[in-house]
Amino acid sequence: MEENHITDGEETATKYKVTIVGSGNWGSVASKLIASNTLKLNSFHDEVRMWVFEEILPTGDKLTQIINKTNENVKYLHGIKLGKNVVADPDLEHAVKDANMLVFVAPHQFMEGICKRLAGKMKGDVQAISLIKGMEVKTEGPCMISTLISKQLGINCCVLMGANIADGIAQEKFSEATVGYREDREVAQRWVQLFGTPYFHVSAVQDVEGVELCGTLKNVVAIAAGFVDGMEMGNNAKV
Ligand SMILES: NC(=O)c1ccc[n+]([C@@H]2O[C@H](COP(=O)([O-])OP(=O)(O)OC[C@H]3O[C@@H](n4cnc5c(N)ncnc54)[C@H](O)[C@@H]3O)[C@@H](O)[C@H]2O)c1
């Protein structure tokens, strides 16, 4: 039976359970970062659940079974051990039902469908964070992904963004990222603790939209800069 509380003398505090919704390149690296920290930090359950959009590999094996057997996401992050405490779960509703910390990291185009499936299926005290770069553009205007999550699920949603390429962080090359939070600094600090490692430096600022927009628009600028380089138009065109 898993413990839900830690006792420190007279005080009893919640032990947080983390589920990652998404298991591509970045979701797998997030699971590695988080799994290394939940083992070290007493305020988190060791186990990290990761919802995996089930895929059948060319070998005929299910991706979830291979992740749970080899501890590697062989399709999206080959050659990197995620941590023995990462459990791949193909059932979205089952993966989130006991969590009180949800990490959203699926590509943005799947988020509306994911939120529809999750509405009303989570614990009341759940906190979320989005690592997703992108936005929903509708006829009534653009909608940030953290807003979509907050509105559809009725939960608080922070963001974590940075100039982060998943493979480099998987190889433990130094990188940094920022948590954007709305009001609760304590929640932001919990996310900082959960993601931060000596090679992944995380800090927090009270600005969800600012952080999310910088993370999202950085990719647009990077693509444009790549076009300029590819067309050999020179640095003046780039800046
Ligand atoms: N890869 C990076 O270096 C990186 C870094 C920072 C942020 N991000 C952001 O993280 C998010 C995820 O990117 P990624 O690179 O991990 O993606 P990815 O391309 O590596 O993975 C795609 C994922 O989508 C899943 N998928 C496929 N069809 C699906 C469906 N119908 N419903 C739900 N899921 C489905 C796949 O199984 C896979 O897990 C993006 O918003 C991206 O901008 C990525």
The ligand as an SDF file (V2000), in Angstrom:
LIG
                    3D

 44 48  0  0  0  0  0  0  0  0999 V2000
   11.7810   17.8650  -28.5030 N   0  0  0  0  0  0  0  0  0  0  0  0
   12.2940   18.9550  -27.9100 C   0  0  0  0  0  0  0  0  0  0  0  0
   13.5260   19.1860  -27.9220 O   0  0  0  0  0  0  0  0  0  0  0  0
   11.3990   19.9340  -27.2060 C   0  0  0  0  0  0  0  0  0  0  0  0
   11.9810   20.8820  -26.3660 C   0  0  0  0  0  0  0  0  0  0  0  0
   11.1610   21.7910  -25.7070 C   0  0  0  0  0  0  0  0  0  0  0  0
    9.7760   21.7350  -25.8760 C   0  0  0  0  0  0  0  0  0  0  0  0
    9.2390   20.7940  -26.7120 N   0  0  0  0  0  0  0  0  0  0  0  0
    7.7810   20.7960  -26.8590 C   0  0  0  0  0  0  0  0  0  0  0  0
    7.2730   19.5710  -26.3220 O   0  0  0  0  0  0  0  0  0  0  0  0
    6.0780   19.2000  -27.0070 C   0  0  0  0  0  0  0  0  0  0  0  0
    6.1880   17.7420  -27.4330 C   0  0  0  0  0  0  0  0  0  0  0  0
    7.2250   17.6400  -28.3670 O   0  0  0  0  0  0  0  0  0  0  0  0
    8.1110   16.3240  -28.5620 P   0  0  0  0  0  0  0  0  0  0  0  0
    9.3500   16.7580  -29.2930 O   0  0  0  0  0  0  0  0  0  0  0  0
    8.2590   15.5930  -27.2750 O   0  0  0  0  0  0  0  0  0  0  0  0
    7.1940   15.4780  -29.5400 O   0  0  0  0  0  0  0  0  0  0  0  0
    7.5790   14.1890  -30.4170 P   0  0  0  0  0  0  0  0  0  0  0  0
    7.3940   14.5530  -31.8560 O   0  0  0  0  0  0  0  0  0  0  0  0
    8.9040   13.6230  -30.0170 O   0  0  0  0  0  0  0  0  0  0  0  0
    6.4720   13.1360  -29.9770 O   0  0  0  0  0  0  0  0  0  0  0  0
    5.2040   13.1040  -30.4630 C   0  0  0  0  0  0  0  0  0  0  0  0
    4.3440   12.3800  -29.4270 C   0  0  0  0  0  0  0  0  0  0  0  0
    2.9820   12.4590  -29.8380 O   0  0  0  0  0  0  0  0  0  0  0  0
    2.3900   11.1830  -29.6590 C   0  0  0  0  0  0  0  0  0  0  0  0
    1.2130   11.0660  -30.4960 N   0  0  0  0  0  0  0  0  0  0  0  0
    1.1210   10.6860  -31.7900 C   0  0  0  0  0  0  0  0  0  0  0  0
   -0.1720   10.6840  -32.1730 N   0  0  0  0  0  0  0  0  0  0  0  0
   -0.9160   11.0760  -31.1050 C   0  0  0  0  0  0  0  0  0  0  0  0
   -2.3030   11.2860  -30.8650 C   0  0  0  0  0  0  0  0  0  0  0  0
   -3.2040   11.0890  -31.8220 N   0  0  0  0  0  0  0  0  0  0  0  0
   -2.6880   11.7090  -29.6370 N   0  0  0  0  0  0  0  0  0  0  0  0
   -1.7960   11.9460  -28.6550 C   0  0  0  0  0  0  0  0  0  0  0  0
   -0.4580   11.7640  -28.8160 N   0  0  0  0  0  0  0  0  0  0  0  0
   -0.0340   11.3420  -30.0290 C   0  0  0  0  0  0  0  0  0  0  0  0
    3.5060   10.2260  -29.9980 C   0  0  0  0  0  0  0  0  0  0  0  0
    3.2530    8.9370  -29.5000 O   0  0  0  0  0  0  0  0  0  0  0  0
    4.6730   10.8970  -29.2800 C   0  0  0  0  0  0  0  0  0  0  0  0
    4.6830   10.5560  -27.9210 O   0  0  0  0  0  0  0  0  0  0  0  0
    5.9330   20.1850  -28.1780 C   0  0  0  0  0  0  0  0  0  0  0  0
    5.0310   21.1880  -27.8180 O   0  0  0  0  0  0  0  0  0  0  0  0
    7.3200   20.7960  -28.3070 C   0  0  0  0  0  0  0  0  0  0  0  0
    7.2960   22.1080  -28.8160 O   0  0  0  0  0  0  0  0  0  0  0  0
   10.0130   19.8910  -27.3690 C   0  0  0  0  0  0  0  0  0  0  0  0
  1  2  1  0
  2  3  2  0
  2  4  1  0
  4  5  1  0
  4 44  2  0
  5  6  2  0
  6  7  1  0
  7  8  2  0
  8  9  1  0
  8 44  1  0
  9 10  1  0
  9 42  1  0
 10 11  1  0
 11 12  1  0
 11 40  1  0
 12 13  1  0
 13 14  1  0
 14 15  2  0
 14 16  1  0
 14 17  1  0
 17 18  1  0
 18 19  2  0
 18 20  1  0
 18 21  1  0
 21 22  1  0
 22 23  1  0
 23 24  1  0
 23 38  1  0
 24 25  1  0
 25 26  1  0
 25 36  1  0
 26 27  1  0
 26 35  1  0
 27 28  2  0
 28 29  1  0
 29 30  1  0
 29 35  2  0
 30 31  1  0
 30 32  2  0
 32 33  1  0
 33 34  2  0
 34 35  1  0
 36 37  1  0
 36 38  1  0
 38 39  1  0
 40 41  1  0
 40 42  1  0
 42 43  1  0
M  CHG  2   8   1  16  -1
M  END
$$$$
